[in-house]
Amino acid sequence: MDTATCPRCHQPVNSQAVTCPHCGTQLKAYGHPGIPLHRATGKEYLCNSCTYHADDTCNFPQRPFAKECILYQNIEEHKLELQQQRDANSFGATVKNWMRRNQAFLLLLALLFICLMITLSTT
């Protein structure tokens, strides 16, 4: 069982729990265990660090003063994901992936090259 902590009472709860069994705080949006409900901590609003607020595509009614949101996406985490995707798509990573997928072909080419070198050295 995966566990999470309640943001209000800080008690361990099931990660799929819709409400906290200890204090009754709503943990998931619309009573559905698959929709996470993001909450601001402290006096900060979620919108200040949200990707959708930064690019002005947010249509949440409580914007820019949302303390709870189902659409929230941290802009720093999003930038980190984009950087990791860029690194994964680099030329070196592409060559490395191609070599991993074609190891048998590369081994065959190496053997063929060795045979060619032996043949040329004996003549």
PyMOL commands that set and color helices and strands:
alter all, ss='L'
color gray80, all
select helices_A, chain A and resi 29-31+46-49+51-54+75-88+91-101+103-122
alter helices_A, ss='H'
color red, helices_A
select strands_A, chain A and resi 3-5+12-14+38-39+68-69
alter strands_A, ss='S'
color yellow, strands_A
deselect
rebuild
show_as cartoon
